[in-house]
Amino acid sequence: MDRTERFYKIQAMLMAKPSVTMKQMLEALEVSRATLNRDLAYMRDRLGVPFAWDASLRGYALTRQQSADKTFELPGVWFNQQEIHSLLSMIELISKLESGGLLQTQVAPFKARLESMLEDGTGDSKEAMNRIRILPMAQRQVSSEYFQLITHALVQRKRLDVQHFARQTGKATERQLSPQRLVYYRDNWYLDAYCHLREDLRSFSLDVLSNVMLVDLDAHVVDEAQLRETFETSYGIFTGKNRQVARLKFTPFRAQWVAREIWHPEQIGQVHADSSYTLEVPYGEDWELIQDIMRQGSDVEVLGPPALKNKVKETLQKMLALYMNA
């Protein structure tokens, strides 16, 4: 039982009985008298728990009149050791995922409180954090200022004026967006928004947005069902509306991993007698799916549709041409 759990146990005992003896506490907590004395002193002096030794009751008792519901809560936020380590892990994750430190500033006091709780007796915060590693892959940098403006507009339901750079064409366009939601996908941030230039829903990678400015106009609100239909029914982040179903067959070796993976919420998978695995996933735009197929190397075969199979074949031929004269 760690120190925080002992605090809760002592609190419960004080609330359950008119008084609690030292012997009763020692038996319940299974600690030494010196440890119990330190715990009682900490609860009284640092946490302000209203209890004291009552000679007439020959035990410790609450000294403050309890409320009508007969409860008394320890002040502050308290967790056990496992919960603290889990929360610190989440805070470390936020520090790696979030652009510009916006959320880090907000959670810093909470992190400091958790770390002090560990240092007060439930563990070593530095040791805990040294054991946690988060390694983002191909993470693209986003301006802190732009990230904060986008999140502000998203929460306040306001529009944004932005300049969008299209990587495929190399051209930049001025657009007004009504932000709908932020998405963290494959170590990068995206904004699902209604584009007033195209009069349609689009997904924008935050790293290609510049000259971001808040506009004092109410955002165009899109129904959640329409957002799901546009962005979540097909494979990948840039889903598209031309929905098709890819059929992929994986070798028995690769099937050991892929059969456990979720490529899409509506996927259909089947393990065959030879331990190979067939996966069916819906998709709109195919370029991201093709990239994931290529990562599997010779352990996957595209069974259909024919257009997808031909694109993968053409991509492989272009790759092979790079090495023909090497």
N, C-alpha and C positions, 0 to 999 in steps of 0.2 A: 504494500500500500504506500503510494507516494505521499508527499506532504500535502498537496492540494486535496487529495482524497481524505486525508486525516482531518483537515479543516471541515469538510462537509460532514464527516462522521461526528465530530465534536458538536457541530452546530445542530445536527439532528438529535443528538442525545440531550442537549440543553433544552431543546424545544419540546421533547417528548416527556420529560419528567420535571417535577418541581426543583430537584437538585440531582447532581451526578457526582459521585465520589471519585477520588483519584484512582482507587482500585478498579472501579467499573470502567473508567477510561482506559487504564493500562491493559485490562483484559480484552477490551473491545478492539483496541488499536494495535496491540502486540508490539509495543515499543518500550524503551527504557524510560525510567522516571525523568531522566535529564532531557530526553527528546521531547517528552510530553510537556515538561515545563517550558521548553523553548517554544513549542507550538502555542501553548496558552498565552505566553507573553506576546508573541507575534500577533495573535488574533486580537488581544486586548489593546496593545499599544499601537500597532500598525494598521489594523483593519477596523478598529473601533467597535468591536463586538461587545455589547453591554452585558458583561457577566463578571462575577466576583465570588470569592469564597464567603459562604454564608454559615457562620458558626452555629446558628440555631438549627439549620437544616443539615449540618455536618457534610456539606458538599458545595459544589459550584452551581450557581443559579443565575439566570438572567436577571438583570437589575432594572431594565427598562420595561415599562408596561407594554405588553404585546398588543398588536392591533386586533381588530375584531375578528379577523380570519385566523388568528392564532399562529401567524407566521412571522418569521424574521429572516431576512435574506442577507447573506454576506455581501458587503459592498464590492463594487467593481466587477470585473470579468474574470471568471476562474474556470480553468480546465485542468484535466489530468495530464500526465506527461505525454501520453500517446496523442491526445488531442492537440496539445501545444505543438508537438513535432509536425503533425499533419498540417496545422494552420501555418506554421513557419514555412513549410514546403510550398503551400499555396502562395504565400507572399513572395517567396523566391521565384516562383513561376510567373507571377504578375510582373516582377521586376525585369524578367527576360522577355515577356510578351508585349508589354505595354510601351508605346512609343512616347518619349519625351518626359516621362516621370510624372504625368498628371495624377495617376492613381497612387503612385509611390508616396507622394506627399500626403495623401489622405490616409493611407494605411500606416504611415511611419509611427504615429503615437501608439497604435494598436500593436505593431511589431515590437516596439520598445517595451510595452507592458508584458507581452508574452515572454520576451527575453529575460526581463527582470524576474518573472515568476520562476523560470528555469534556474536562474542564478540564486534565487531565494531558497532552493532546496529540491527542485524536481529534476534537475539535470544541468547540462552544460550547453548553452545556446550556440556557442561557437563550434563546438564539436558536432552538434546536430546539423548546422548549416554546412560544415565542411564535408559532410557525408551526402549532400544533395547536389547533384550536377544536372543542369538543364542546358542542352546544346542545340540551339536553334540552327536550322539548316537553310542556307540561301535566304536569310532574312534581309529584306530591303529596308533601308532607312527612310523614316518618315519625319518630316519637320514637326518638332514639338508644338510650335505655334499652330500649325495647320491641324494637327491632331486634336488640340484643345478646341479650336473653332468648330471642327466637324462634330465632336461629341456634344458641344454646347448646342449647336443647331439641332442635333438629333433629339436631345432631351427637351429643348424648348419648342420644338416643332416649327423651326424657321428655315428659310431657304438659304442657299449658298450660291455665290457666283464663283466659278472656278475656271481655270484653264486646264484642259485635258490634253495630254500628249498621247497620241496613238502610236504604239511601237511598230505596228505592222506597216503603217503608211509614212511614219516620221513626221506627221503634221500635228499641229496644236489647234484646238478649237475652243472658243469661249462658250461656256454652258452655264445654265442656271439649274440647280439640282434641288429637289426636295428629299432630304435624307429620310430613309425608312429604317435602316438598321445597320450596325457595324458587324462585320463577320471576320473572325480570325481563322484563317485557313492555310494550312501548310506553312506555318511560321510567317505569314504576312497578313496585313490588314486590308480589308475590302469594304467598300461602301455600297450597299444596295440602295438605289435612289431612283426617284422618278425624274427623268431628264426632260426638261421643258423644251429643249431644242428638238429632240427626237419624238417628243410626246409619247414616251414609252418607258418601261422599267429597264434599267441597266445596272450592271455591277462594275464598279470602278476600283482599280488598285490604288490605294492611297498614295503610293510613291510616285505616281504619274500625274498627280493633281498639284497645281501651283497657283499662285495669286488667289488663294482662297480668301473670300470675304463674306462676312455675315450680311444677309439681306433682311431688312425689317419687313418681311412679308411672310404670312402664314404658309407653311409647307402644304403641298398637295398630299393629302393622306390617302394611302392605298390600303385597301382591306387586307387583313392578315391572310385570308384564304387565297387571295390573288397573289400575294407575295410567295406563299408556299408553292402555288401552282407554277409560278415563273421560275423560282430559284431552287426549288427542292425536288422537283419531279424527275430531273435528268442528272446525268453524271457530271461531277465537277463543279467548279465555281462559276464558270461561264456556260450556263446550261443550254440556253437557246430553246426555241419552241418546236423545232423540227424533231420531235421525239421518235427515236428508233431504239431497237434493242440489240446490243452486241452479245454474241455468243462466243465465249472463249474457253478453250480446253487446255488445262494445265497438266503437266507430267506428274506422275506419282510423287516425285521428289519435291516439286514446288507446291503440290497440293497440300503438303503437310502444314504450310503456312497460310496459303490463300484461303483454304477452307475455313480458317478461323477468322478471316478478315472481313470487315464490312466495307465494301466498295460503294454501296448505295443502299438506302433503307428498303428499297423495293426489289433488291436483287433476288435471284433464284439460283441456288447452287445444288449440285448433285454429285455425290461420290460414286464412281463406277466400280465394277468388280475388280478391275486391274489397278485400283487405287488412284486412277486419274480423276480429275475434277473438272466439271463443266460449270461455268458461271455465266449467268445472263444478267446484264445491267442495262437500264435505259439510259440514253444519252441524247443530247441535242448537238452542240458543237463537238466535233470529234478530236480536235488537236490535243486536248489534255488527256483524253483516253488513250490516244495513240502513244503519247509519251509514257504513260504507265504500262502499256503493253510492251514497249521497247525495253523498259527496265527489267522485264522478266526474261529477256534473251530468248534462247531456244527452248525454254521451258513452257512456252505458251504458243498456241495456234489459234488464229482467228477463224472461226467457222462461219461467221456471217455478221452482218449482211455483206453482200459482195462489194459494195462501195467501200466499206471500212477495210475489208481484206485487201482490196487493191491499193488503198492508200498506204497501208502498212508495208505492202510489197514494194511500192515505189520508194518509200522512205528507206527501206533496207538496201535497195539497189543504189540509191544515191550515196548512202554510207559506204557501201562496198566500193564504189567508184573512187572514193577518196584514198583507198589503200591499194588499188590495183597496180599502181606504179611505184609503190613504196618499197 
